[in-house]
Amino acid sequence: MTERVDVVVGTGGMGAATAWQLAKRGRSVAVLEQFEHLHRWGSSHGQTRIFRFAYRDPRYTELAQYSLPLWRELEADSGAVLLEQNG
């Protein structure tokens, strides 16, 4: 069986975010990964990350501020806690 899709993206962090946003806009998206789940070759492996607003370049600060509501939206859509803020 052949299925047509509008966009094919990788399953890394950027690809997953892109797929989510495209699907929200009604596009048909296929997400592919070349390695097994939780592989060690990606740039974002492991269970913890730092989310911060303090950057030397104000463009990164603006992007972080823009992204926080999107993290919360993704949590609401998925029913999972994805970002825990401490301190």
N, CA, C and O atoms as a printed pandas DataFrame, in Angstrom:
     atom_number atom_name residue_name chain_id  residue_number  x_coord  y_coord  z_coord
0              1         N          MET        A               1    0.844   -1.171    0.000
1              2        CA          MET        A               1    0.000    0.000    0.000
2              3         C          MET        A               1    0.897    1.245    0.000
3              4         O          MET        A               1    1.891    1.306    0.723
4              5         N          THR        A               2    0.539    2.204   -0.799
5              6        CA          THR        A               2    1.284    3.453   -0.875
6              7         C          THR        A               2    0.438    4.579   -0.316
7              8         O          THR        A               2   -0.732    4.735   -0.665
8              9         N          GLU        A               3    1.056    5.364    0.560
9             10        CA          GLU        A               3    0.369    6.514    1.133
10            11         C          GLU        A               3    1.154    7.759    0.765
11            12         O          GLU        A               3    2.382    7.772    0.845
12            13         N          ARG        A               4    0.457    8.790    0.368
13            14        CA          ARG        A               4    1.111   10.051    0.019
14            15         C          ARG        A               4    1.141   10.958    1.233
15            16         O          ARG        A               4    0.171   11.043    1.987
16            17         N          VAL        A               5    2.259   11.632    1.414
17            18        CA          VAL        A               5    2.404   12.610    2.495
18            19         C          VAL        A               5    2.922   13.907    1.894
19            20         O          VAL        A               5    3.535   13.914    0.827
20            21         N          ASP        A               6    2.666   15.001    2.595
21            22        CA          ASP        A               6    3.131   16.308    2.148
22            23         C          ASP        A               6    4.610   16.526    2.455
23            24         O          ASP        A               6    5.343   17.100    1.650
24            25         N          VAL        A               7    5.043   16.058    3.640
25            26        CA          VAL        A               7    6.389   16.352    4.123
26            27         C          VAL        A               7    6.962   15.127    4.827
27            28         O          VAL        A               7    6.250   14.414    5.534
28            29         N          VAL        A               8    8.260   14.890    4.625
29            30        CA          VAL        A               8    8.976   13.848    5.358
30            31         C          VAL        A               8   10.094   14.545    6.135
31            32         O          VAL        A               8   10.887   15.289    5.559
32            33         N          VAL        A               9   10.150   14.298    7.446
33            34        CA          VAL        A               9   11.190   14.903    8.289
34            35         C          VAL        A               9   11.848   13.839    9.146
35            36         O          VAL        A               9   11.301   12.752    9.333
36            37         N          GLY        A              10   13.014   14.154    9.660
37            38        CA          GLY        A              10   13.707   13.274   10.594
38            39         C          GLY        A              10   13.098   13.398   11.982
39            40         O          GLY        A              10   12.346   14.332   12.259
40            41         N          THR        A              11   13.428   12.451   12.848
41            42        CA          THR        A              11   12.813   12.394   14.159
42            43         C          THR        A              11   13.642   13.038   15.252
43            44         O          THR        A              11   13.341   12.851   16.431
44            45         N          GLY        A              12   14.664   13.781   14.907
45            46        CA          GLY        A              12   15.415   14.499   15.933
46            47         C          GLY        A              12   14.537   15.568   16.567
47            48         O          GLY        A              12   13.368   15.723   16.214
48            49         N          GLY        A              13   15.117   16.297   17.503
49            50        CA          GLY        A              13   14.351   17.331   18.191
50            51         C          GLY        A              13   13.739   18.343   17.241
51            52         O          GLY        A              13   12.564   18.684   17.372
52            53         N          MET        A              14   14.514   18.823   16.293
53            54        CA          MET        A              14   14.007   19.820   15.345
54            55         C          MET        A              14   12.975   19.202   14.409
55            56         O          MET        A              14   11.956   19.825   14.109
56            57         N          GLY        A              15   13.234   17.981   13.946
57            58        CA          GLY        A              15   12.288   17.325   13.050
58            59         C          GLY        A              15   10.958   17.036   13.726
59            60         O          GLY        A              15    9.899   17.213   13.123
60            61         N          ALA        A              16   11.011   16.591   14.978
61            62        CA          ALA        A              16    9.782   16.307   15.718
62            63         C          ALA        A              16    8.974   17.578   15.936
63            64         O          ALA        A              16    7.750   17.567   15.802
64            65         N          ALA        A              17    9.654   18.679   16.272
65            66        CA          ALA        A              17    8.957   19.949   16.464
66            67         C          ALA        A              17    8.337   20.432   15.155
67            68         O          ALA        A              17    7.217   20.941   15.137
68            69         N          THR        A              18    9.075   20.266   14.071
69            70        CA          THR        A              18    8.567   20.663   12.755
70            71         C          THR        A              18    7.359   19.825   12.375
71            72         O          THR        A              18    6.365   20.356   11.882
72            73         N          ALA        A              19    7.436   18.522   12.600
73            74        CA          ALA        A              19    6.317   17.636   12.278
74            75         C          ALA        A              19    5.071   18.015   13.073
75            76         O          ALA        A              19    3.968   18.032   12.527
76            77         N          TRP        A              20    5.239   18.316   14.347
77            78        CA          TRP        A              20    4.105   18.703   15.202
78            79         C          TRP        A              20    3.439   19.961   14.660
79            80         O          TRP        A              20    2.216   20.014   14.531
80            81         N          GLN        A              21    4.239   20.971   14.344
81            82        CA          GLN        A              21    3.683   22.238   13.857
82            83         C          GLN        A              21    3.021   22.064   12.483
83            84         O          GLN        A              21    1.963   22.643   12.235
84            85         N          LEU        A              22    3.624   21.282   11.600
85            86        CA          LEU        A              22    3.012   21.045   10.290
86            87         C          LEU        A              22    1.699   20.277   10.421
87            88         O          LEU        A              22    0.718   20.604    9.754
88            89         N          ALA        A              23    1.677   19.261   11.277
89            90        CA          ALA        A              23    0.445   18.483   11.480
90            91         C          ALA        A              23   -0.663   19.357   12.059
91            92         O          ALA        A              23   -1.829   19.205   11.694
92            93         N          LYS        A              24   -0.304   20.271   12.961
93            94        CA          LYS        A              24   -1.309   21.197   13.513
94            95         C          LYS        A              24   -1.916   22.071   12.421
95            96         O          LYS        A              24   -3.045   22.544   12.554
96            97         N          ARG        A              25   -1.181   22.281   11.366
97            98        CA          ARG        A              25   -1.648   23.106   10.250
98            99         C          ARG        A              25   -2.301   22.278    9.145
99           100         O          ARG        A              25   -2.575   22.779    8.054
100          101         N          GLY        A              26   -2.547   20.995    9.448
101          102        CA          GLY        A              26   -3.280   20.152    8.518
102          103         C          GLY        A              26   -2.446   19.450    7.468
103          104         O          GLY        A              26   -3.003   18.852    6.548
104          105         N          ARG        A              27   -1.124   19.503    7.576
105          106        CA          ARG        A              27   -0.273   18.823    6.614
106          107         C          ARG        A              27   -0.101   17.362    7.015
107          108         O          ARG        A              27   -0.117   17.024    8.199
108          109         N          SER        A              28    0.060   16.522    6.036
109          110        CA          SER        A              28    0.331   15.109    6.260
110          111         C          SER        A              28    1.838   14.933    6.367
111          112         O          SER        A              28    2.575   15.269    5.440
112          113         N          VAL        A              29    2.297   14.403    7.503
113          114        CA          VAL        A              29    3.730   14.346    7.783
114          115         C          VAL        A              29    4.152   12.914    8.088
115          116         O          VAL        A              29    3.503   12.218    8.869
116          117         N          ALA        A              30    5.243   12.484    7.466
117          118        CA          ALA        A              30    5.881   11.214    7.817
118          119         C          ALA        A              30    7.162   11.543    8.567
119          120         O          ALA        A              30    7.942   12.387    8.126
120          121         N          VAL        A              31    7.380   10.883    9.691
121          122        CA          VAL        A              31    8.561   11.117   10.524
122          123         C          VAL        A              31    9.397    9.839   10.515
123          124         O          VAL        A              31    8.913    8.766   10.875
124          125         N          LEU        A              32   10.645    9.966   10.102
125          126        CA          LEU        A              32   11.528    8.805    9.974
126          127         C          LEU        A              32   12.754    8.965   10.863
127          128         O          LEU        A              32   13.254   10.071   11.064
128          129         N          GLU        A              33   13.225    7.843   11.388
129          130        CA          GLU        A              33   14.453    7.840   12.204
130          131         C          GLU        A              33   15.335    6.715   11.703
131          132         O          GLU        A              33   14.861    5.605   11.462
132          133         N          GLN        A              34   16.612    7.000   11.547
133          134        CA          GLN        A              34   17.521    5.975   11.044
134          135         C          GLN        A              34   18.066    5.050   12.127
135          136         O          GLN        A              34   18.582    3.976   11.819
136          137         N          PHE        A              35   17.957    5.455   13.399
137          138        CA          PHE        A              35   18.481    4.648   14.495
138          139         C          PHE        A              35   17.353    4.187   15.407
139          140         O          PHE        A              35   16.221    4.654   15.286
140          141         N          GLU        A              36   17.662    3.265   16.326
141          142        CA          GLU        A              36   16.665    2.774   17.281
142          143         C          GLU        A              36   16.338    3.862   18.311
143          144         O          GLU        A              36   17.082    4.829   18.469
144          145         N          HIS        A              37   15.230    3.686   18.993
145          146        CA          HIS        A              37   14.788    4.613   20.029
146          147         C          HIS        A              37   15.859    4.741   21.119
147          148         O          HIS        A              37   16.453    3.745   21.532
148          149         N          LEU        A              38   16.092    5.945   21.567
149          150        CA          LEU        A              38   17.078    6.262   22.605
150          151         C          LEU        A              38   18.509    5.929   22.187
151          152         O          LEU        A              38   19.325    5.528   23.017
152          153         N          HIS        A              39   18.811    6.095   20.896
153          154        CA          HIS        A              39   20.165    5.842   20.420
154          155         C          HIS        A              39   21.127    6.903   20.958
155          156         O          HIS        A              39   20.690    7.939   21.458
156          157         N          ARG        A              40   22.414    6.650   20.859
157          158        CA          ARG        A              40   23.411    7.541   21.430
158          159         C          ARG        A              40   24.035    8.495   20.416
159          160         O          ARG        A              40   24.954    9.234   20.767
160          161         N          TRP        A              41   23.567    8.501   19.176
161          162        CA          TRP        A              41   24.204    9.302   18.143
162          163         C          TRP        A              41   23.517   10.651   17.912
163          164         O          TRP        A              41   23.986   11.444   17.096
164          165         N          GLY        A              42   22.446   10.916   18.595
165          166        CA          GLY        A              42   21.758   12.189   18.413
166          167         C          GLY        A              42   22.389   13.302   19.226
167          168         O          GLY        A              42   23.224   13.056   20.096
168          169         N          SER        A              43   21.987   14.515   18.940
169          170        CA          SER        A              43   22.541   15.651   19.667
170          171         C          SER        A              43   21.778   15.932   20.955
171          172         O          SER        A              43   22.202   16.763   21.759
172          173         N          SER        A              44   20.668   15.254   21.155
173          174        CA          SER        A              44   19.881   15.510   22.373
174          175         C          SER        A              44   19.463   14.196   23.019
175          176         O          SER        A              44   18.279   13.861   23.058
176          177         N          HIS        A              45   20.434   13.463   23.520
177          178        CA          HIS        A              45   20.127   12.211   24.209
178          179         C          HIS        A              45   20.285   12.410   25.714
179          180         O          HIS        A              45   20.925   13.359   26.169
180          181         N          GLY        A              46   19.700   11.512   26.457
181          182        CA          GLY        A              46   19.700   11.652   27.915
182          183         C          GLY        A              46   18.360   12.211   28.376
183          184         O          GLY        A              46   17.496   12.534   27.561
184          185         N          GLN        A              47   18.200   12.319   29.672
185          186        CA          GLN        A              47   16.891   12.682   30.216
186          187         C          GLN        A              47   16.787   14.115   30.711
187          188         O          GLN        A              47   15.689   14.553   31.055
188          189         N          THR        A              48   17.872   14.854   30.761
189          190        CA          THR        A              48   17.782   16.213   31.298
190          191         C          THR        A              48   18.358   17.224   30.316
191          192         O          THR        A              48   19.268   16.925   29.543
192          193         N          ARG        A              49   17.805   18.421   30.370
193          194        CA          ARG        A              49   18.244   19.554   29.571
194          195         C          ARG        A              49   18.158   20.805   30.423
195          196         O          ARG        A              49   17.444   20.840   31.425
196          197         N          ILE        A              50   18.880   21.813   30.025
197          198        CA          ILE        A              50   18.775   23.116   30.670
198          199         C          ILE        A              50   17.923   24.008   29.784
199          200         O          ILE        A              50   18.182   24.147   28.589
200          201         N          PHE        A              51   16.911   24.606   30.380
201          202        CA          PHE        A              51   16.073   25.585   29.679
202          203         C          PHE        A              51   16.310   26.912   30.372
203          204         O          PHE        A              51   16.043   27.051   31.566
204          205         N          ARG        A              52   16.809   27.884   29.633
205          206        CA          ARG        A              52   17.128   29.153   30.279
206          207         C          ARG        A              52   16.742   30.319   29.369
207          208         O          ARG        A              52   16.563   30.163   28.161
208          209         N          PHE        A              53   16.622   31.485   29.990
209          210        CA          PHE        A              53   16.338   32.712   29.264
210          211         C          PHE        A              53   17.562   33.617   29.180
211          212         O          PHE        A              53   17.530   34.610   28.454
212          213         N          ALA        A              54   18.617   33.315   29.884
213          214        CA          ALA        A              54   19.807   34.168   29.927
214          215         C          ALA        A              54   20.794   33.745   28.844
215          216         O          ALA        A              54   21.409   32.682   28.920
216          217         N          TYR        A              55   20.928   34.591   27.850
217          218        CA          TYR        A              55   21.880   34.371   26.768
218          219         C          TYR        A              55   22.565   35.690   26.442
219          220         O          TYR        A              55   21.984   36.759   26.628
220          221         N          ARG        A              56   23.759   35.618   25.972
221          222        CA          ARG        A              56   24.472   36.822   25.545
222          223         C          ARG        A              56   23.790   37.441   24.325
223          224         O          ARG        A              56   23.666   38.662   24.225
224          225         N          ASP        A              57   23.355   36.595   23.409
225          226        CA          ASP        A              57   22.693   37.059   22.184
226          227         C          ASP        A              57   21.198   37.201   22.450
227          228         O          ASP        A              57   20.551   36.203   22.769
228          229         N          PRO        A              58   20.623   38.393   22.334
229          230        CA          PRO        A              58   19.201   38.582   22.638
230          231         C          PRO        A              58   18.259   37.784   21.739
231          232         O          PRO        A              58   17.104   37.558   22.100
232          233         N          ARG        A              59   18.740   37.358   20.576
233          234        CA          ARG        A              59   17.877   36.533   19.705
234          235         C          ARG        A              59   17.562   35.197   20.363
235          236         O          ARG        A              59   16.450   34.686   20.232
236          237         N          TYR        A              60   18.540   34.626   21.074
237          238        CA          TYR        A              60   18.300   33.356   21.764
238          239         C          TYR        A              60   17.343   33.551   22.941
239          240         O          TYR        A              60   16.512   32.687   23.220
240          241         N          THR        A              61   17.460   34.671   23.617
241          242        CA          THR        A              61   16.535   34.981   24.703
242          243         C          THR        A              61   15.116   35.084   24.169
243          244         O          THR        A              61   14.184   34.549   24.771
244          245         N          GLU        A              62   14.945   35.768   23.044
245          246        CA          GLU        A              62   13.628   35.904   22.430
246          247         C          GLU        A              62   13.074   34.547   22.014
247          248         O          GLU        A              62   11.890   34.273   22.213
248          249         N          LEU        A              63   13.916   33.701   21.443
249          250        CA          LEU        A              63   13.461   32.366   21.043
250          251         C          LEU        A              63   13.036   31.534   22.247
251          252         O          LEU        A              63   12.030   30.827   22.189
252          253         N          ALA        A              64   13.792   31.614   23.331
253          254        CA          ALA        A              64   13.430   30.876   24.545
254          255         C          ALA        A              64   12.094   31.369   25.085
255          256         O          ALA        A              64   11.247   30.564   25.474
256          257         N          GLN        A              65   11.900   32.672   25.110
257          258        CA          GLN        A              65   10.633   33.224   25.596
258          259         C          GLN        A              65    9.470   32.830   24.691
259          260         O          GLN        A              65    8.366   32.570   25.170
260          261         N          TYR        A              66    9.717   32.787   23.400
261          262        CA          TYR        A              66    8.696   32.372   22.438
262          263         C          TYR        A              66    8.347   30.889   22.604
263          264         O          TYR        A              66    7.196   30.488   22.432
264          265         N          SER        A              67    9.356   30.085   22.940
265          266        CA          SER        A              67    9.150   28.637   22.974
266          267         C          SER        A              67    8.433   28.140   24.225
267          268         O          SER        A              67    7.781   27.097   24.176
268          269         N          LEU        A              68    8.533   28.850   25.335
269          270        CA          LEU        A              68    7.932   28.350   26.578
270          271         C          LEU        A              68    6.434   28.068   26.434
271          272         O          LEU        A              68    5.996   26.994   26.847
272          273         N          PRO        A              69    5.628   28.970   25.874
273          274        CA          PRO        A              69    4.208   28.628   25.691
274          275         C          PRO        A              69    3.998   27.429   24.757
275          276         O          PRO        A              69    3.023   26.692   24.904
276          277         N          LEU        A              70    4.907   27.236   23.803
277          278        CA          LEU        A              70    4.794   26.078   22.910
278          279         C          LEU        A              70    5.076   24.782   23.658
279          280         O          LEU        A              70    4.440   23.762   23.391
280          281         N          TRP        A              71    6.034   24.810   24.602
281          282        CA          TRP        A              71    6.266   23.635   25.446
282          283         C          TRP        A              71    5.001   23.303   26.234
283          284         O          TRP        A              71    4.613   22.139   26.336
284          285         N          ARG        A              72    4.369   24.320   26.782
285          286        CA          ARG        A              72    3.152   24.099   27.567
286          287         C          ARG        A              72    2.017   23.582   26.688
287          288         O          ARG        A              72    1.232   22.737   27.117
288          289         N          GLU        A              73    1.933   24.083   25.472
289          290        CA          GLU        A              73    0.912   23.589   24.534
290          291         C          GLU        A              73    1.158   22.126   24.192
291          292         O          GLU        A              73    0.221   21.329   24.148
292          293         N          LEU        A              74    2.411   21.774   23.951
293          294        CA          LEU        A              74    2.751   20.383   23.651
294          295         C          LEU        A              74    2.438   19.481   24.839
295          296         O          LEU        A              74    1.977   18.354   24.655
296          297         N          GLU        A              75    2.683   19.961   26.046
297          298        CA          GLU        A              75    2.316   19.188   27.238
298          299         C          GLU        A              75    0.807   18.965   27.286
299          300         O          GLU        A              75    0.353   17.856   27.569
300          301         N          ALA        A              76    0.033   20.004   27.013
301          302        CA          ALA        A              76   -1.426   19.875   27.036
302          303         C          ALA        A              76   -1.904   18.908   25.955
303          304         O          ALA        A              76   -2.803   18.103   26.195
304          305         N          ASP        A              77   -1.304   18.985   24.767
305          306        CA          ASP        A              77   -1.691   18.093   23.670
306          307         C          ASP        A              77   -1.322   16.646   23.956
307          308         O          ASP        A              77   -2.065   15.733   23.597
308          309         N          SER        A              78   -0.177   16.430   24.600
309          310        CA          SER        A              78    0.314   15.068   24.816
310          311         C          SER        A              78   -0.142   14.471   26.143
311          312         O          SER        A              78   -0.129   13.251   26.312
312          313         N          GLY        A              79   -0.546   15.326   27.088
313          314        CA          GLY        A              79   -0.922   14.834   28.407
314          315         C          GLY        A              79    0.277   14.438   29.251
315          316         O          GLY        A              79    0.127   13.742   30.256
316          317         N          ALA        A              80    1.475   14.877   28.851
317          318        CA          ALA        A              80    2.696   14.521   29.574
318          319         C          ALA        A              80    3.401   15.783   30.059
319          320         O          ALA        A              80    3.351   16.824   29.404
320          321         N          VAL        A              81    4.052   15.680   31.205
321          322        CA          VAL        A              81    4.886   16.771   31.694
322          323         C          VAL        A              81    6.231   16.672   30.956
323          324         O          VAL        A              81    6.935   15.670   31.074
324          325         N          LEU        A              82    6.570   17.691   30.216
325          326        CA          LEU        A              82    7.799   17.674   29.424
326          327         C          LEU        A              82    8.854   18.638   29.933
327          328         O          LEU        A              82   10.047   18.443   29.699
328          329         N          LEU        A              83    8.423   19.669   30.624
329          330        CA          LEU        A              83    9.343   20.688   31.111
330          331         C          LEU        A              83    9.009   21.016   32.556
331          332         O          LEU        A              83    7.959   21.585   32.852
332          333         N          GLU        A              84    9.912   20.652   33.442
333          334        CA          GLU        A              84    9.754   20.980   34.862
334          335         C          GLU        A              84   10.725   22.100   35.202
335          336         O          GLU        A              84   11.938   21.943   35.066
336          337         N          GLN        A              85   10.184   23.235   35.647
337          338        CA          GLN        A              85   11.039   24.356   36.007
338          339         C          GLN        A              85   11.317   24.312   37.507
339          340         O          GLN        A              85   10.403   24.126   38.311
340          341         N          ASN        A              86   12.563   24.482   37.869
341          342        CA          ASN        A              86   12.995   24.482   39.262
342          343         C          ASN        A              86   13.813   25.733   39.538
343          344         O          ASN        A              86   14.415   26.319   38.638
344          345         N          GLY        A              87   13.819   26.123   40.796
345          346        CA          GLY        A              87   14.663   27.256   41.182
346          347         C          GLY        A              87   14.029   28.598   40.906
347          348         O          GLY        A              87   14.632   29.635   41.184
